[in-house]
Amino acid sequence: MNLAAVKERLGRMDWLLNVAAGILIVLGILFIYSASFQSDELPVTGFYRRQIVWAVIGIGLYLGMTLWDYRRVAELAGWIYALAMVLLVLVKFVGHEVYGANRWLFVFGIQIQPSEFAKLALIIAVARYWGRPGSLQRDGRGTIITLLMAGLPFALIALQPDLGTAAVLAPIVLCMLFVAGVPLRRLAILGLIGTLLLPVGWLNLNAYQRDRIMVFVDPGRDPLGAGWNKMQSQIAVGSGGLTGKGYLEGTQNILGFLPRTVAPTDFIYSVIAEEAGFAGSVLVLSMFGIVMVSGVRASLAAKDVFGRLLAVGVTAMLFTHIFVNIAMTIGLMPITGLPLPLMSYGGSFMLSCMIGLGLLQSIYTRRYQRL
Amino acid sequence: MVIRSIERTAVRLHILLFVLIAAHLFLAFMLWRIQVAHGHLYAQDELRQSVRRVQLPGMRGRIYDRQGRIVVDNRPGYGIAMYLEEIRRPGPWARTIDHVEQIIQDLSEELDTPPQVSREDIQAHVRRRLPLPLMAWRDVDERIMARWAEQSSLRPGVDLTVDAVRVYPYGAVGAHLLGYVGRAEAVQDPGEPFHYYLPDVEGKSGIEAFLDSYLRGRPGGELLRVDAVGYRHHLLGRRDPEPGDDIQLTIDLEIQRIATEVLGNRPGSIVVLDPRNGDVLAMVSAPGYDPNLFVPSISAYEWRKLVDDPRRPMINRAVAGRYVPGSIFKPVVALAALQSGRASPDMVFHCPGHFDLGNTRFHCWLRRGHGDLNMRQALERSCNVYFYRLALQSGYDHIYGMGMALGLGRETGVELNHEVRGLLPNDAWKRRVHQDAWRDGDTCNLAIGQGPIVVTPIQMAVMVSAIANGGQVVHPRLVKGIKAHEEEHFHMREVQTPRTLAWPENAIEAVRGGMFDAIMSPSGTGRRARVSGVEMAGKTGTAEYGPPDAGLKYAWIIGFAPYRDPRYAFVIVVDSGVSGGETAAPMLRDLMSGIRDYEAGAGGPGT
């Protein structure tokens, strides 16, 4: 590919998405600094610098994915899926244990979280399956195969145990099946089965996970234990008011009521909402809205089923994280530990988001190409 | 075929887009609810958990005597405070507490003074008062201050503090009336709730207690931000405390000092009143104590010593001593008889040394008898028989009425707590307590100030003032003026109008004359009180109390001077003396000569 082709390709990018994602990444870095500059612990105070590094790598991957024809990805779908499953198995045996869960692998000295890539791998594989000629017409068989494809990573991630990340797979698959044209009646049955399985899931939860859910049902249950983060996050968001307390002035965060261990990661939105108020939190929400619209636009622009479902899967993945994270921050959902795309501190998720967005651009820039 | 399927997915995709946008709008609505609609509630929660209000005590006002001498003052007290937020250690509390203990240990060696706080104190502080500085040493002396200044290295989180410490420059002089201060109980003000109270003092007795609300001033406050652990993070705001009011007393410290010296360590009391307006010029109770013992706090040992002392040094005998008046009550009987119209000053009774009432014989203190006496002579020599007969002649009711009019059996209302009423017995009282009627024998006892009657020295001072000023029952007062901190001059309190008793001229003349002779005549019972250059009137008293055979006697003398235009009314009582004439009269002499010399030099108390 020569330079002129690269320039032409980049010129066709969805610039609205570029701008929205850029704003979110910059705000993310600024507020990670705000959430950690008060900390006494050395690695925490350096979080924002590391996030800059991750963002730069992410942008590189984003542009790389844009230039790479997404249809080449389809050809590698089987290998990608297989690799992700191997990594998930590996993490169970040689993974690095944090808070009693094996979620991390060390590769060349860098911590990576295979479950983040497994989500992308599953999206690619499911899109690939439905993209084969004739798949759309045999949706009954397709649904079962899709469920089997999703079941393997779900089980592996749930066993880490990281039920939150595993649960994200469900809405992704549901959205993809929905757009693939699976009859609503069948989707409803799937939903019913899922609901019936909930008690089984409850029995398999750890004590701390049950606590989180019980606290959501009854917030006064354990205000200093499991209820603390939820309560303090709500107070942070609420006390931000209309215009917020000002950058680096969030008392909930500075005084440590919002624990410093989670403020830059899972509760970054709560720091933003406290310091920038309703104005800031809605600005961020709007940027995510633009990302969602761009995702659907890329899907609509796709000339093939693989591209269309790939874009839907990526959009659904981002949406699930955004919705669950913000709802958790303002106390509408139990604490699940799902990070906020592009903003929460963390390398693996930043990279998988940027790869996902790059795939959207790869689809969008090829909107005029004939199949 | 494929194309048609893709078109079908486009419909579903639009539905999905709609759902996504709806979900975002839902989140935006919920954010509006929590941040804008209910934001103030969460803001309150946020303040409640991170803001602490600390009450800062105001500086107590000073107390002056009538000449402007400072009799109660504040001095700077230096302490060593530890700011725990600067010396905290991460991890379990024990690590921070260990660290604090270590610093105190090091400082203790460096300053060569034993630690004042124990590990338990540190733990209690961390548990209950974490955002406040821990006072490692309070009120350190100059030697420790010097060592502190010599310290080469500055320690982070440890610093000097200064606060006001109450000081009584004249020590035991006036201790009972000035009172002392002690640690204040924190009182929650529902209008302005505080989380923490810095140690404050409050008056525990005397003027310090009675006028505590004036002396105390208005407390200030600090708003502190605390972090999630509870350490102080920063100061949000501060309102400086306002110093309390200054008080000017009617006391003249010089007279108070002379009176204190005169009484010495003998249990008893001296009260000096200005009979013109009721100003208390001196009020002494013995034995006394040094109120500085209570600053900053009294040791348990010293406290027990004071409380367990059988001589009861904590009691202010001037207002809380229950005394039998004895013969100093006789002027009241004389005035009652004369006002009743049933007796005249010239009436003469014969004293054979005893008086028989039915089968009971009442003795005169002079067993051989005084012979024939008129009222003036009876007062001069304090003849008992004369007053038995005078009392029976006038009748009990008039004596009771006169006693009531002079304020006996009631508090005088002087500005001190725990004043006692005393007791002026009557028929109703006797029926209630002894289930018996009032009899002539009771009247005879009362005539010479014996029996169940109980008086206080301050009541006797009001009584003698009335005789001195011709029938004005003054309201004794200790407080002359009050001055708010920012003001320049004292607001003088108005003198309460005294009650006037319409005594016949001849009655006043007879009683005053008799009392003049009691001091000035060579045969007067109070002749030992005479002071050259001063015309003085008075009356001695020797009252028996306690078990009949114990021989315990209160030695009294009351008096006023100068005779013609009285400016001083005196009461002296000694708990166990030989007699008023032998024990109390020489004390009055010393007191009066002291005042005479004081007036000759500096000018005296004025009005």
Interface residues (C-beta under 8 A of the other chain):
Chain A: D40 P133 L136 Q137 C175 F178 V179 A180 G181 Q234 I235 A236 V237 G238 S239 G240 G241 L242 T251 Q252 I254 L255 G256 F257 P259 A273 G277 F278 S281 V282 L285 F288 G289 M292 V293 V296 S299 L300 K303 D304 V305 R308 V312 T315 F319 F323 I326 A327 I330 G331 L332
Chain B: M1 V2 S5 I6 R8 T9 A10 R12 L13 I15 L16 L17 L20 I21 A23 H24 L27 A28 M30 L31 W32 I34 Q35 V36 H38 G39 H40 L41 Y42 A43 D45 E46 Q49 S50 P90 R225 V226 D227 A228 V229 H233
